[in-house]
Structure formats: structure tokens, C-alpha cells
Amino acid sequence: MRSKKFLRAEQAALIWDAPGLIAGVDEAGRGPLAGPVVAAAVILDDLNPIAGLADSKKLTALKRERLYDEIRAKALCCSIAEATVEEIDELNILQATMLAMRRAVEGLRLKPTKVLVDGNRLPVLDVLAEAIVKGDSKVQAISAASILAKVHRDRWCQELHAQYPQYGFDGHKGYGTAAHLQALKKHGATPWHRKSFSPVTEVLK
């Protein structure tokens, strides 16, 4: 007769290896001086594959846009979430990124059995999760999530450019380029700039 201790160990192993839906998670916008940080979670359909998935940074903008629409059409489910500029300034960028990732996973229509996250840190989740360094180039679901997050944030930057064309958000996407820093010094910070980031802090002094 098996002991209770042995049964618990066996059950734990079965839970760990249980087959089921796998979600990939990635973010976009940790480094920029302005705007929200965006995260996406994607559960792909093995019966409806998507060709050309790769790290979003290695794809052209046109290819990302096309894949964005294909992912939204073919994935079993997907979710895009943000952490606001205010949350970034209050929590710090790392914790805000984890918050956006958690919101993306919680926004999925289907609950995954396991979540694979790009990078070396994990958000607090109520499901099994694994961090994978360079996962956006190794795991298709993470690649898909990176594309959704990147396109979503780039579109946000285009909208901000229409409102504040003098900053050039359509080009630098909020990153601290020489042109962006020069615009900051000339025009000051917008309400969308991250006050906790040192180049913006310097302007606000």
C-alpha cells in the first residue's frame, strides 16, 4: 500500500507535467522615456500555424503589422495589457512591466496550464510559469506576444506623434535618442513622459 507521502509526490509530478494550453508572454516599451509599458499574452493554435513568427525586433514594421493581424485571427486567444506612466513612476519600470504581464495573462479568454515568459523574471501568476531568456526567438508563442506588444505600442506612439509632432515619436518611439533629448530640452516634458526616468527628471527640475 502506498503511503500518503508517496501519493502526494506522484500527484505533484502529474500536475507539473500536465498537458494543456501554453501561453507566451512578452513586453514592449521598458526602455523609452515616455508612454505605457505594454505586455501581450498569446495561446497559439497548433492546428492553425502561423509562418514567419520571430523576435519582433528582427522583423520589419510591415511584416510585424501583417503578423499582428494574422496572430489576432489565428491564435486560440490573445490579450494585450498596459501599465500606465503613473504606475511606472510609482512602482518602477520593472514592477510595472510585471504588472502589465500579469494583466495580459489574466485577460486571456482561456486559462493556460503553463505560461512561458521572455526574460529572466516572472510576474506573480496563479498558474505554472517559466522564464526563458531570449524566449522571443526560441518559442513561437512568445514571438507572437512580442509582435502584438510591439505593434500595439508603436501604434500608440503614432497617435502621440499626431498630438505632439514636435517630439518625433513616430521615429524614435519614445526612446532617448539625441533628437528626443533635444526636443525634451526645447519643449519640456509632455504628460506622457516618465518623470522617474533621469532625462525627464532633469528637464522637470
C-alpha positions in Angstrom: 0.0 0.0 0.0 1.4 3.4 -1.0 1.9 6.0 1.7 0.2 9.3 1.6 3.6 11.0 1.2 4.3 8.9 -2.0 0.8 9.7 -3.4 1.3 13.5 -2.8 4.7 13.3 -4.7 3.1 11.4 -7.6 0.2 13.8 -7.9 2.6 16.8 -7.8 4.6 15.3 -10.7 1.4 14.7 -12.7 0.3 18.3 -12.2 3.7 19.6 -13.2 3.7 17.6 -16.5 0.0 18.0 -17.3 -0.7 18.7 -20.9 -2.7 21.8 -21.8 -2.7 25.3 -23.2 0.7 27.1 -23.3 0.7 30.9 -23.2 3.6 33.0 -24.4 4.2 36.4 -22.8 6.4 39.3 -23.8 6.6 43.1 -23.3 7.5 46.2 -25.3 8.4 49.6 -24.0 10.6 49.2 -21.0 13.4 51.5 -22.2 11.5 54.5 -23.6 11.2 57.8 -21.8 7.5 58.1 -22.5 4.3 56.1 -22.7 3.0 52.9 -21.1 4.8 49.6 -21.0 2.8 47.1 -23.0 2.6 43.3 -22.5 0.9 40.6 -24.5 -0.1 37.0 -23.9 -0.8 34.6 -26.7 -2.1 31.0 -26.8 -1.4 29.7 -30.3 -3.5 27.1 -32.1 -1.3 24.1 -33.1 -3.8 23.2 -35.8 -3.6 26.7 -37.4 0.1 27.5 -37.6 1.5 31.0 -38.4 4.5 31.1 -40.6 7.3 33.7 -40.1 7.0 34.2 -36.3 10.2 35.6 -34.9 11.5 38.2 -32.4 9.6 41.4 -33.2 12.9 43.4 -33.2 14.2 41.3 -36.1 11.1 41.9 -38.3 10.3 44.9 -40.5 7.5 47.2 -39.4 5.4 46.0 -42.4 6.0 42.3 -41.5 5.0 42.9 -37.9 1.8 44.6 -39.0 0.9 41.7 -41.2 1.7 39.1 -38.5 -0.2 41.2 -35.9 -3.4 40.7 -37.9 -2.7 37.0 -38.6 -2.0 36.3 -34.9 -5.2 38.0 -33.9 -7.1 36.0 -36.4 -5.5 32.5 -35.9 -4.5 32.3 -32.2 -6.8 30.5 -29.8 -6.8 33.6 -27.8 -4.6 36.6 -27.0 -4.6 39.6 -24.7 -2.8 43.0 -24.7 -2.4 45.0 -21.5 -0.6 48.1 -20.2 0.9 49.6 -17.2 0.5 53.4 -17.2 3.1 56.1 -17.0 1.8 56.9 -13.5 2.2 53.2 -12.5 5.7 53.2 -13.9 6.7 56.3 -11.9 5.1 54.9 -8.7 6.3 51.3 -8.9 9.5 51.5 -11.1 9.7 50.1 -14.6 10.5 46.5 -13.6 7.4 46.2 -11.3 5.2 48.0 -13.8 6.3 45.5 -16.5 5.5 42.6 -14.3 2.1 44.2 -13.6 1.4 44.6 -17.4 2.4 40.9 -17.9 0.1 39.7 -15.2 -2.8 41.8 -16.6 -2.1 40.3 -20.1 -2.3 36.7 -18.7 -5.4 37.4 -16.7 -7.0 38.9 -19.8 -6.8 35.7 -21.7 -10.2 34.2 -22.6 -8.8 30.7 -22.0 -6.8 29.8 -18.9 -3.4 28.4 -19.8 -1.8 25.4 -18.0 1.6 27.0 -18.2 3.0 30.4 -19.1 6.3 31.0 -20.8 7.7 34.5 -20.2 10.5 36.1 -22.2 13.4 37.2 -20.0 14.7 36.1 -16.6 11.9 37.3 -14.3 8.4 36.2 -13.7 5.3 38.2 -12.8 3.1 36.9 -9.9 0.7 34.5 -11.5 -1.8 31.8 -10.3 -0.5 29.3 -13.0 2.7 27.5 -13.5 5.3 29.8 -15.3 8.8 29.7 -16.6 11.1 32.5 -17.6 13.1 31.9 -20.9 16.0 34.1 -21.8 15.7 35.2 -25.4 12.4 33.3 -25.5 11.1 35.7 -28.2 13.5 33.9 -30.7 13.0 30.4 -29.2 9.3 30.0 -28.5 6.7 30.8 -31.1 4.0 31.8 -28.6 6.5 34.3 -27.1 7.4 35.6 -30.6 3.7 36.2 -31.2 3.3 38.0 -27.9 6.4 40.2 -28.7 4.8 41.2 -32.1 1.5 42.1 -30.6 3.1 44.1 -27.8 5.5 45.9 -30.2 2.8 46.8 -32.8 0.4 48.0 -30.1 3.0 50.3 -28.6 4.2 51.6 -32.0 0.6 52.5 -32.9 0.3 54.3 -29.6 3.4 56.3 -30.5 1.9 57.2 -33.8 -1.1 58.6 -32.0 1.1 60.5 -29.7 3.0 61.9 -32.6 -0.2 63.3 -34.0 -0.7 65.1 -30.8 2.9 66.2 -30.2 4.6 66.3 -33.6 7.5 68.4 -32.3 8.9 65.4 -30.4 9.2 63.0 -33.3 7.5 60.0 -31.6 6.8 58.4 -35.0 10.6 58.0 -35.4 12.2 57.3 -32.0 9.1 55.6 -30.5 9.9 57.3 -27.1 13.5 56.1 -26.8 16.1 58.5 -25.6 17.6 59.4 -29.0 19.6 62.6 -29.5 16.6 64.1 -31.3 14.2 63.1 -28.5 16.5 64.6 -25.8 16.9 67.8 -27.8 13.1 68.1 -28.1 12.7 67.5 -24.4 15.1 70.3 -23.6 13.4 72.6 -26.1 9.8 71.9 -25.4 9.8 70.4 -21.9 8.0 67.1 -20.9 4.6 66.1 -22.0 2.1 64.5 -19.6 3.1 61.1 -21.2 6.8 61.3 -20.2 8.0 59.1 -17.4 9.0 61.5 -14.6 11.1 58.9 -12.8 13.4 58.5 -15.8 16.5 60.6 -15.4 16.5 62.6 -18.7 12.9 63.6 -17.9 13.7 64.3 -14.3 16.4 66.7 -15.4 14.0 68.7 -17.6 11.5 69.0 -14.8 13.9 70.4 -12.3 
